[in-house]
Amino acid sequence: MSLIKNNSKGSRLMPILVPVAGLLVALFFAAIFILITKNNPLTVYGTIVKSVFGSANGITSLLRWMIPLLILGVSASFSLKGGLWNLGMEGQMYLGALFATWAGFTFVGLPGPVIMIIGFVTAAAAGFLWVLIPALLKAFFSVNEFITSLLMNFIAVLLTDFFTIKMWQDVSMGGQTLSTHNIAESAIFSKIIPGYSWHTGFFVAVIILLIYWFVMKYTALGYRIKTHGFNPRFLKYGGGSPPRSIIYSMGISGAVAGIAGFVEIYGVNGAFFTRMFSSGIAWDGLVVALLGSLQPMGILVSSFLFGFLKIGLLRMERFTDISRSVVTIIQAFIIFFIASQGALQTLKIFKKKG
């Protein structure tokens, strides 16, 4: 009995232990590159930790970056739980952000909360409709969603360029900036701590994480998605519909990715800037999901760690004499090791339950 109990405790701790262990291993190997630059890894890491956790600005910046990472981690997890790879989250987030921005400056006469609701729904719809193309191709024609969703990213970015420049560009500054009009001030998320970047969109991210936990644990929809991920044939023989589960899994994933774009616009940017909206954060969200073993607590911990990495590596360049190229190598190295460990852990879970 004690052995079973201990194993149960261990399984509950895995979503927390895997991200932490992955980060420690990655930092150990990244230290090699720091040594090559004739710097002391302990000194460099100490500087990073102090720069992030030694000030309110550092901590709130970390929490600010947790918001999109958390939402995108949930987005990726919805598709991965269904045994599908939604690699189009970047494009879905772009379109969600763009059309949420359109709602923000079009309905400027309405109360702020109403504009927020319209922007939220519009962003979710944009992400859902965009992912629907690879989802339908997968569901009814067995076309690999890995490829189609990935290619949809490039089309989405070009579409946002078109709408921004040709239709909704803010020309008040003589067309010097390739951005849309600003959304209504009343619709912008307020700051949790005045003067810092951490905003109330954080609570939207937490609610989305809780919804993911509830859907996967207590609903028939979550059961169908998980069953499709483990064994589509079993789902079919049990009376379920694999094509419908594919559409649900991918559709929800796309909608959540669109919401990530909404939160970024209404919490940080205030307008949509072409080609400058995202720095590949959707890919970080995929790693967050894998590293967190698709578990709610794991996603939460992973988003915190990646928020720390994002701020810490930027500050490594600022507060140490390590060049930008070395910082980029270290960042790629850390992501590689963390993603590899997270992917292996997730595949192990699929194998056990399959």
Residue pairs with C-beta under 8 A, 6 or more apart in sequence:
14 293
14 295
14 298
14 345
15 292
15 293
15 295
15 296
15 297
15 298
15 299
15 301
16 297
16 298
16 301
18 291
18 292
18 293
18 298
18 341
18 342
18 345
19 291
19 292
19 298
19 301
19 302
19 305
19 338
19 342
20 301
20 305
21 341
22 291
22 337
22 338
22 341
22 342
23 305
23 309
23 334
23 338
25 337
25 341
26 333
26 334
26 335
26 336
26 337
26 338
27 45
27 334
29 333
29 337
30 41
30 330
30 333
30 334
31 41
31 45
33 326
33 329
33 330
33 333
34 40
34 41
34 44
34 322
34 326
34 330
35 41
37 322
37 323
37 326
39 320
39 321
39 322
44 316
44 320
44 322
47 315
47 316
47 319
47 320
48 312
48 313
48 315
48 316
48 319
49 312
51 58
51 312
51 315
51 318
51 319
52 58
52 59
52 61
52 62
52 308
52 311
52 312
52 315
53 59
56 193
56 196
57 196
58 311
58 315
60 192
60 193
60 196
60 197
60 198
61 196
61 197
61 198
61 311
62 304
62 307
62 308
62 310
62 311
63 198
63 202
63 307
64 196
64 197
64 198
64 199
64 268
64 307
65 306
65 307
65 310
65 311
66 202
66 205
66 303
66 304
66 306
66 307
67 199
67 201
67 202
67 204
67 205
67 263
67 267
68 93
68 205
68 260
68 263
68 264
68 281
68 285
69 281
69 284
69 285
69 288
69 302
69 303
69 306
69 307
69 310
70 205
70 206
70 208
70 209
70 288
70 299
70 300
70 303
71 204
71 205
71 208
71 256
71 257
71 259
71 260
71 263
71 285
72 89
72 93
72 256
72 257
72 260
72 281
72 282
72 284
72 285
72 286
72 288
72 289
73 285
73 288
73 289
73 292
73 299
73 302
73 303
74 208
74 209
74 212
74 256
74 289
74 299
75 86
75 89
75 92
75 253
75 254
75 256
75 257
75 260
75 285
75 289
76 86
76 89
76 253
76 285
76 286
76 288
76 289
76 290
77 212
77 289
77 292
77 294
77 299
78 86
78 212
78 225
78 249
78 252
78 253
78 256
79 85
79 86
79 249
79 250
79 253
80 229
80 289
80 290
80 294
80 346
81 216
81 222
81 225
81 226
81 229
81 249
81 294
82 225
82 226
82 228
82 229
82 245
82 246
82 248
82 249
82 250
83 228
83 229
83 230
83 232
83 350
84 138
84 145
84 229
84 246
84 249
84 250
84 253
85 145
85 146
85 149
86 92
86 131
86 134
86 145
86 149
86 250
86 253
86 254
86 257
87 146
87 149
87 150
87 153
87 286
88 130
88 131
88 134
88 148
88 149
88 150
88 152
88 153
88 156
88 254
88 257
89 253
89 254
89 257
89 260
89 282
89 285
89 286
90 153
90 156
90 157
90 278
90 280
90 282
90 283
91 130
91 152
91 153
91 154
91 155
91 156
91 157
92 126
92 127
92 130
92 131
92 156
92 254
92 257
92 258
92 261
93 127
93 257
93 258
93 260
93 261
93 264
93 278
93 281
93 282
94 156
94 157
94 160
94 261
94 277
94 278
95 126
95 127
95 130
95 156
95 159
95 160
95 258
95 261
96 122
96 123
96 124
96 126
96 127
96 257
96 258
96 259
96 260
96 261
96 262
97 123
97 160
97 258
97 261
97 262
97 264
97 265
97 269
97 272
97 277
98 126
98 160
98 163
98 164
98 180
98 261
98 272
99 122
99 123
99 125
99 126
100 119
100 120
100 122
100 123
100 126
100 258
100 261
100 262
100 265
100 266
101 119
101 168
101 180
101 181
101 183
101 265
101 271
101 272
102 122
102 163
102 168
102 180
103 115
103 118
103 119
103 122
103 183
104 115
104 119
104 182
104 183
104 184
104 187
104 265
104 266
105 168
105 180
105 181
105 182
105 183
105 184
107 114
107 115
107 118
107 184
108 115
108 183
108 184
110 118
110 184
111 186
112 184
112 185
112 186
112 187
112 188
113 187
115 183
115 184
115 186
115 187
116 187
116 266
119 183
119 187
119 262
119 265
119 266
120 259
120 262
122 262
123 258
123 259
123 261
123 262
124 255
124 256
124 258
124 259
124 262
125 255
125 258
126 258
126 261
127 254
127 255
127 256
127 257
127 258
127 259
127 261
128 251
128 252
128 254
128 255
128 258
129 254
130 152
130 156
130 254
130 258
131 149
131 152
131 250
131 251
131 253
131 254
131 255
131 257
132 247
132 250
132 251
132 254
133 148
133 152
134 143
134 145
134 148
134 149
134 152
134 250
135 145
135 246
135 247
135 250
135 251
135 254
136 247
137 143
137 145
137 148
138 144
138 145
138 148
138 246
138 250
139 242
139 243
139 244
139 246
139 247
140 243
145 246
145 250
149 250
157 275
160 272
160 274
160 277
161 178
161 274
161 275
164 178
164 179
164 180
164 272
164 273
164 274
165 178
165 274
168 180
168 181
168 272
169 175
169 178
169 179
169 180
170 177
170 179
170 180
170 181
170 182
170 271
177 273
178 273
178 274
178 275
179 271
179 272
179 273
179 274
180 271
180 272
181 271
182 270
182 271
183 265
183 266
183 270
183 271
187 266
188 266
188 267
188 270
189 199
189 200
189 201
189 263
189 266
189 267
190 199
190 200
191 197
191 198
191 199
191 200
192 198
192 199
192 200
192 202
197 268
199 267
199 268
200 267
201 263
201 266
201 267
204 259
204 263
205 263
208 256
208 259
209 296
209 299
209 300
210 296
212 296
212 299
213 296
215 221
215 222
216 222
216 225
216 226
221 248
224 235
224 240
224 244
224 245
224 248
225 245
225 248
225 249
227 234
227 235
227 238
227 240
227 245
228 235
228 240
228 242
228 245
228 246
228 249
229 249
229 350
230 350
230 353
230 354
231 354
232 242
232 245
235 241
235 242
235 245
236 242
257 282
257 285
260 282
260 285
261 277
264 277
264 278
265 271
265 272
269 277
284 306
284 310
284 335
287 302
287 306
287 335
287 338
287 339
287 342
288 299
288 302
288 303
288 306
289 299
289 302
289 342
290 339
290 342
290 343
290 345
290 346
291 298
291 302
291 305
291 338
291 339
291 341
291 342
291 345
292 298
292 299
292 300
292 301
292 302
292 303
292 342
293 342
293 345
293 346
293 349
294 346
294 349
302 342
305 338
309 331
309 334
309 335
313 327
313 330
313 331
313 334
316 322
316 327
316 330
317 323
317 324
317 327
